[in-house]
């Protein structure tokens, strides 16, 4: 099944989000609204979620739409935590950092699923969302998220001890 115009726009925006998020993670070790790349990531991630609501390639409201809602909620929590520490107190930097990283992981779920079930066009890598190889790839991606988020938390703790 080919991409609709909205699907093409959605995919293009999501690729910008992934590129800016990956660049921020590599360069800064985290995504933050305080940087240009972080702002680009947050805005394009929100747009990716919003455009997802108009895509119904697999029927009606489905898991991708639920993931978009969860992503918007986590994105909002991370943004609030980064801009104003009052609601979360000392947990704010952790909520911001791990929250943004979680949304990056959330991007990868439909990204890996769609890419592996569509590419290459003549012989896709996965037969569908339930394909064991896709499940393995998503499991490895989740493990990388957990390792990365743990590293981020340890770095935040080390940084806060230096300031004390």
ZIURMO-V643618 format. One record per residue. N is the residue number from 1. SS is DSSP state (2 for helix, 1 for strand, 0 for the rest). PHI is phi in degrees with one decimal (NA if undefined). NEAR is the number of other ideal C-beta (glycine too) atoms within 8 Angstrom. Layout:
n=N ss=SS phi=PHI near=NEAR
n=N ss=SS phi=PHI near=NEAR
This chain:
n=1 ss=0 phi=NA near=2
n=2 ss=0 phi=-77.7 near=3
n=3 ss=0 phi=-86.1 near=5
n=4 ss=0 phi=-79.5 near=8
n=5 ss=2 phi=-58.3 near=5
n=6 ss=2 phi=-62.5 near=9
n=7 ss=2 phi=-62.9 near=10
n=8 ss=2 phi=-66.4 near=9
n=9 ss=2 phi=-62.0 near=9
n=10 ss=2 phi=-57.3 near=13
n=11 ss=2 phi=-64.5 near=9
n=12 ss=2 phi=-61.8 near=8
n=13 ss=2 phi=-63.9 near=12
n=14 ss=2 phi=-65.9 near=12
n=15 ss=2 phi=-67.5 near=8
n=16 ss=2 phi=-64.6 near=10
n=17 ss=2 phi=-60.6 near=15
n=18 ss=2 phi=-62.9 near=12
n=19 ss=2 phi=-64.9 near=8
n=20 ss=2 phi=-68.7 near=13
n=21 ss=2 phi=-66.0 near=15
n=22 ss=2 phi=-63.7 near=9
n=23 ss=2 phi=-61.7 near=9
n=24 ss=2 phi=-62.8 near=15
n=25 ss=2 phi=-63.7 near=13
n=26 ss=2 phi=-70.9 near=6
n=27 ss=2 phi=-74.0 near=7
n=28 ss=2 phi=-109.4 near=10
n=29 ss=0 phi=78.6 near=7
n=30 ss=0 phi=-166.2 near=10
n=31 ss=0 phi=-103.7 near=14
n=32 ss=0 phi=-143.6 near=12
n=33 ss=0 phi=-62.2 near=10
n=34 ss=0 phi=-71.1 near=5
n=35 ss=0 phi=-113.3 near=9
n=36 ss=2 phi=-61.3 near=5
n=37 ss=2 phi=-63.6 near=13
n=38 ss=2 phi=-65.0 near=14
n=39 ss=2 phi=-61.8 near=9
n=40 ss=2 phi=-59.4 near=11
n=41 ss=2 phi=-60.0 near=15
n=42 ss=2 phi=-62.2 near=13
n=43 ss=2 phi=-65.7 near=8
n=44 ss=2 phi=-71.4 near=13
n=45 ss=2 phi=-66.6 near=14
n=46 ss=2 phi=-61.5 near=10
n=47 ss=2 phi=-64.5 near=10
n=48 ss=2 phi=-60.8 near=14
n=49 ss=2 phi=-63.6 near=13
n=50 ss=2 phi=-65.4 near=8
n=51 ss=2 phi=-70.4 near=12
n=52 ss=2 phi=-62.1 near=13
n=53 ss=0 phi=-66.3 near=8
n=54 ss=0 phi=-95.8 near=7
n=55 ss=0 phi=-103.8 near=11
n=56 ss=0 phi=-132.1 near=8
n=57 ss=0 phi=-62.1 near=6
n=58 ss=0 phi=-109.1 near=5
n=59 ss=0 phi=106.2 near=4
n=60 ss=0 phi=-83.9 near=4
n=61 ss=0 phi=-59.4 near=5
n=62 ss=0 phi=-140.5 near=9
n=63 ss=2 phi=-57.4 near=5
n=64 ss=2 phi=-63.0 near=10
n=65 ss=2 phi=-71.3 near=10
n=66 ss=2 phi=-63.1 near=9
n=67 ss=2 phi=-62.6 near=12
n=68 ss=2 phi=-63.4 near=13
n=69 ss=2 phi=-64.7 near=9
n=70 ss=2 phi=-59.7 near=9
n=71 ss=2 phi=-61.2 near=13
n=72 ss=2 phi=-62.4 near=10
n=73 ss=2 phi=-65.1 near=8
n=74 ss=2 phi=-65.7 near=12
n=75 ss=2 phi=-59.7 near=15
n=76 ss=2 phi=-64.9 near=8
n=77 ss=2 phi=-60.3 near=10
n=78 ss=2 phi=-64.9 near=14
n=79 ss=2 phi=-64.5 near=11
n=80 ss=2 phi=-62.7 near=10
n=81 ss=2 phi=-61.7 near=16
n=82 ss=2 phi=-77.0 near=11
n=83 ss=2 phi=-95.8 near=6
n=84 ss=0 phi=-151.5 near=7
n=85 ss=0 phi=-79.2 near=9
n=86 ss=0 phi=-57.3 near=5
n=87 ss=0 phi=-63.6 near=8
n=88 ss=0 phi=-118.1 near=10
n=89 ss=2 phi=58.0 near=7
n=90 ss=2 phi=-67.5 near=5
n=91 ss=2 phi=-82.8 near=8
n=92 ss=2 phi=-51.9 near=13
n=93 ss=2 phi=-63.2 near=11
n=94 ss=2 phi=-71.4 near=9
n=95 ss=2 phi=-64.3 near=12
n=96 ss=2 phi=-62.0 near=14
n=97 ss=2 phi=-66.6 near=16
n=98 ss=2 phi=-70.6 near=11
n=99 ss=2 phi=-61.3 near=13
n=100 ss=2 phi=-62.5 near=17
n=101 ss=2 phi=-64.1 near=15
n=102 ss=2 phi=-63.2 near=11
n=103 ss=2 phi=-66.2 near=13
n=104 ss=2 phi=-63.7 near=15
n=105 ss=2 phi=-59.6 near=11
n=106 ss=2 phi=-59.0 near=11
n=107 ss=2 phi=-58.3 near=15
n=108 ss=2 phi=-70.9 near=11
n=109 ss=2 phi=-62.6 near=11
n=110 ss=2 phi=-69.3 near=10
n=111 ss=2 phi=-61.7 near=10
n=112 ss=2 phi=-65.4 near=12
n=113 ss=2 phi=-63.0 near=12
n=114 ss=2 phi=-66.2 near=8
n=115 ss=2 phi=-64.0 near=9
n=116 ss=2 phi=-74.7 near=14
n=117 ss=2 phi=-93.9 near=13
n=118 ss=2 phi=-117.6 near=7
n=119 ss=0 phi=-121.3 near=7
n=120 ss=0 phi=-63.2 near=6
n=121 ss=0 phi=-56.9 near=5
n=122 ss=0 phi=-84.6 near=3
n=123 ss=0 phi=-157.5 near=4
n=124 ss=0 phi=-54.3 near=10
n=125 ss=0 phi=-65.4 near=10
n=126 ss=0 phi=-128.2 near=11
n=127 ss=0 phi=-80.2 near=6
n=128 ss=0 phi=172.0 near=7
n=129 ss=0 phi=-59.3 near=7
n=130 ss=0 phi=-90.8 near=7
n=131 ss=0 phi=-58.8 near=11
n=132 ss=2 phi=-57.6 near=6
n=133 ss=2 phi=-66.7 near=9
n=134 ss=2 phi=-67.6 near=16
n=135 ss=2 phi=-60.9 near=9
n=136 ss=2 phi=-63.8 near=8
n=137 ss=2 phi=-61.2 near=10
n=138 ss=2 phi=-67.7 near=12
n=139 ss=2 phi=-64.0 near=8
n=140 ss=2 phi=-64.5 near=8
n=141 ss=2 phi=-62.8 near=12
n=142 ss=2 phi=-63.7 near=9
n=143 ss=2 phi=-60.0 near=8
n=144 ss=2 phi=-62.7 near=8
n=145 ss=2 phi=-61.6 near=12
n=146 ss=2 phi=-61.2 near=8
n=147 ss=2 phi=-63.0 near=8
n=148 ss=2 phi=-63.2 near=10
n=149 ss=2 phi=-65.2 near=12
n=150 ss=2 phi=-63.0 near=8
n=151 ss=2 phi=-60.2 near=9
n=152 ss=2 phi=-62.7 near=13
n=153 ss=2 phi=-63.1 near=11
n=154 ss=2 phi=-62.3 near=8
n=155 ss=2 phi=-65.1 near=9
n=156 ss=2 phi=-63.6 near=11
n=157 ss=2 phi=-63.2 near=8
n=158 ss=2 phi=-63.2 near=8
n=159 ss=2 phi=-66.7 near=8
n=160 ss=2 phi=-73.2 near=9
n=161 ss=2 phi=-70.3 near=7
n=162 ss=2 phi=-66.3 near=6
n=163 ss=2 phi=-78.4 near=5
n=164 ss=0 phi=-72.7 near=4
